[in-house]
Each structure stands twice: as C-alpha cells, then as structure tokens.
Amino acid sequence: MDQAGRDMTPHKPLYLQIKDELKKQILSGEYGPYQRLPSESELKQRYGVSRITVRQALRDLHSEGLIFTSQGKGTFASKPKVMQDVQHLEGLAEAMVAQGYDTSARLLSIREVKPSKDVQEKLELQPKENAVEVIRVRYLNRQPISVDTSYFPLEIGKKLFSKNLEGDIFPMLENDLRISLGRAEISLEARPVGADNAALLEMESGSPIMWVQRLTRDKNDRPIDYEYLAVRGDSYKYRFQVERDPLRSAHNHEDMK
C-alpha cells in the first residue's frame, strides 16, 4: 500500500500503475483540459515512489498525448486525442473500451430510403431497390466524437428496427444476425463540417473534420454496410500499419542485379 493508502497492484510496474490512474483521471475529466497536474514532488510523495518512477509515468502519458509540459509552469492535462490503431476490422467500442474509454451512441433516425447513386453502387443495389439509413451520434466519455450515417441493404436493415443501436453495430451483426464480417474498404479526407453536424458535434460550422467512408463486406465479399462518418479531427486520429508488398520488393531486388 502506498503512502496515500492506495492498494498498488502486485507484479505490475509502479510507473504503469501511476500512469493508469492519472490517465483514468484525465479521461474522466477529473483533470480537465489545460488543468495543472500535481508536481513531480507531489506525485512522488502521494505514491511513495522515486522521482524516476514518477517521470517514467509522465513520459508515457506525454507520448500518448494526454499531458504537456510548460517550462517553469508545470505539467498540464491535454485535450485527449484518441487514437484508433487500424489493424483489424472493429467498431468504435471494440477499439476504445480496451483503452479505458467509455463509449455510447444516440440514435437520431432509422428509416427506409431511396439511396443516392453512391450508396446504390457501393451496396450493389438494383436501380429501384431501397436501403435502410441509420444516423447516430457516437460518444467517447460522454463527449460527441462522430456523426455516423450508415446504409444497409433492406434484408439486413429491416432487422435493425427492433434492435438496440446504442452500441457497436458490428458485434450485433455477427451475434444477433449471424453475419460473418470479412473486410472493409476505408477512405479518409479532411473537409469542413456542415452546420447540422457541427451542432451535433459541438463544433463551429466550417471547422475541419475527418470525413471517413467505409464499405464493409461479409466473408463472402457481399457489401453489407456503407457508412459516412463525420469525425472530430481535434479529438480523434487513426493509425495504420502497412507492410511492404513482397512481390514489389522482389521485383526491385531483381532490377538491382
């Protein structure tokens, strides 16, 4: 037990325990954006650890973008910018809960619509075939992070009217509708946010957002979900991991001989 009376988890490095507790306090809003954190000396005394241990915890928080230091003034909580490491197809909650974030969604509307040409082509619908449109606001730690407009073929979309759409749709498609997800095609671009989405995201109209288009296919490569995601660019970022095409590397190696 530390000097503040906390039970420190055995077998987990002390700096990680301190980092995790401070991270939780920042993400929960206990330390708001730009609020000063306790000094190194105060943290050292609070946790009964060495200054080196405190500095390692702060370095980790700094590398995650959760804090920043002002010379001569101290260490402050940043406005957290959440990072989704895109290596697998997963929903927002699936990606964020593991990082300690609370996620939720608010359903704005669900209806059968005549799709735009873009949606029709992506979902491979017939010219007179309708789709189901679902519009939701997604939240991280009770703060709006994105406005998601999703389109589904009728055979899938009609089943969504009776479902709870306040969580991730991907697990629901798999567990409730027994659809095996396969792959997704994703494109990203920056654009100014329109007035409607700006109000929902609590932003000024015209502020930059990430505009994400994602087409999800099942294991049989059938398109099942096409989405437009208006994501706050000041609070969220994607990180992709890519590998070199072995055929290209082999080709370049042959050219060098």
N, C-alpha and C positions, 0 to 999 in steps of 0.2 A: 504494500500500500504506500502511496506517495505522501508527501507532507500535507497535501490538501485533502487527504482522506479518500482519494480515488483508488479503486482496485485496478492495478495495472495488469494487463493480461500476460500471463507467463508465456515464455517461448516466442513472444513477438517482440522485435526490437523496440526499445523505448522511443526512439525517434519516430517510428511509424505510428505508435500509439498516440504520441503527442500530435503528430501531423493529422491523423484521422480525426481526433477530437476537434482540433482547430478547423479542419475542413468542414466537419459537420456543423460547427457554429457559424461558419461563413455562409454555407449553402442554406442554412435555415433562416438566415437573416439576423442572427444574434449579433454578428458583426456586419453591419450594413456596408454598402459600397463606400469607400473612401474613409471608413471609420478606423481610427488608430487601434492597433493591437497592443497587447502588453509588451513591454520591452523584453530583450533577451534576459536581463537580470530578473525581471518579474516572472517570466516563464520558468527560468532556472529554479527560482525559489518555489513557485507553485507546484512544480512536478518533482522537485528534489533530485534533479539530474544535473549533469555537467553542461557547461556552455556549448561544448562541441555537439552534444546531443540535440540541444535546442536549435543550433544553427543548421544541423542536417535536416531537421523537421521543416524549418523555414525555407531552406533551399528547395526541398521537394514541393512545397506549396507555391514557391515562386516559379518553378519550372512548369507547374500546372496552370499558371496564370491566375492564381487565386489571391496573391498578395503582391504588393510592390513596395519598394523602399525609397524614401525621400531623404537625401543626405542631411543629417543634422536634425531631422524631424521625427524619424521613426519608421515603423512598418505599418502599412495600411491594407485593409481588405480591398481587393479589386471588385469590379463588377464581373462576376464569373462568366467566362465564355466556355460553354460546354463543348466538348469535342466528342464526336462520334467516329470511332475508328472503323472504317468501312472495309471489312474483310469478308463478311458473311451477310446474307440477306436476313435482316432482322428489323423489327419495329422499334419505335422510339422507346417504349417502356422496356423492351428486352435489352436495348443497348444501355439505357440510363440507370435502371434500378441497380444494376451491378456496381455502378459508380457512386451510389449513395444518394441519388436524386429521387424525388417524389414526382410521379407523372400522373396526369389525368387528361380527360378530354371533355369538351362540351359540345353536344350535338346541336348544330344550328338548323339543319334541314336534311330530310331524306325524301326523295321523290323520283318518280319515273319521268324521264325527259327525252326529248329528241336530241341526240348528241350532235356536237359540232363535227365537221368533217375530220378534224384532227383526232378526236376521240373515236369516231367511227372507224377510221383507218387503223389506229393503234389496237383497238379491240377486235378488229376484223369482223365488223358487223355488216349485215346486209343493209342496203340503202334505206329501207323503211323500218329498220329494227331500232327499237328504243333501248335506252340504258337506264340504270339507276344511279343517281347522283347523291353522294353523301358529302356534306360540308360540316367540318368540325374545327374547333379551336383547340389546339394542344397546349398543355401547360407543363412547365417544369418548376417544381417548388412553388406552385400556385401563381407563377408568372407566365403570361402568354408567350409562347415561343414560335408558333406557326399556325397558319390557317391552311387546312388540308382539304382540297376538293378532289374527291375520288369518284371514279366511274367504274361500274361493274356491268357485265352482260346480264340480261334480265334473269336468266336461270339461276344466277348467283345472287344478284341484287335483291330480288323479291324476298329471299330468305332473310335478308338483313333487317327488314321492317320489324321483325319480332325479337331482334337481338339487342343486347346492351352494348352500345357503341361508345362507352366512356373509357375503354381501354384499347389495347393494340388490336387491330383487325387481323393481322397475320395469324396469331395463335388461334383466334376464333375460326378463321377459315380452315385451319388444319384440324382443330379439335372438335368443333361443332359441325362443320360442313364436310369434313373428311376430304379436304383438297390438299394434296401434297404439293407444296411450293417448290419451284425449281430455281429460276434465276430472275434477275431484274436488269433492265437497261435504264441507266440514270444519266441525266444531263443536268448541268448546273450553269447558271448565268446570273450576273448581277443586274438588277433593274430597280427603278424607283417604285415604292409602294403606292398603290392607289388609295383613294380616300376611304373606301369601305374596309379594306384590310388594315389600313393604318389605325382606324378606330378600334378594331378588334385586337390589334397587337399593341395598342397603347403607344403608338409612334406618331411622329409628324408626317403628314402626307408628303410624298416625294423623297422620304428618307430611303437609303439603299437597303435592299433585302436580297437574300439568295432566292432565286426562282428555280425550283427543282421540279423536273419532270421525271416520273418513274413509272415504267411499264413492268409489271410483274407477271411472270408466266408460271404455269404449273409444271410438274415433272414431265408432262407430255408436250411441253412447249406451247401450250394453249394460253393466249392472253386472258388474264382473269381480273386485272385491276390496273387502271391507268390513273395517275394522280398528278395534280398540280399542287406543289407545296410552297407557300409563301413563308419563308423562314427569316426570323430576325438575324441579320448579319452581325449585329453588335453583341449577340449573346450566344451564338452557336457557330461551330465550324466542323467541317468534315475533314478527315484524314484518310487518304487512300494508300494502300500498299500494293505495288505492282512489281511484277517480275519480268526480266528480260526474256523475250521470245527466244528459245534455244535455237530455232531454225535461223533467225537473223544473226545470232552470234556465230553460228557455224558458217553461215554464208560469208560474213565479214572476215572470219579466220581464213577461209579459203582464198579470199581476194588478196590477203596479205602474203600469201606464199609466193 
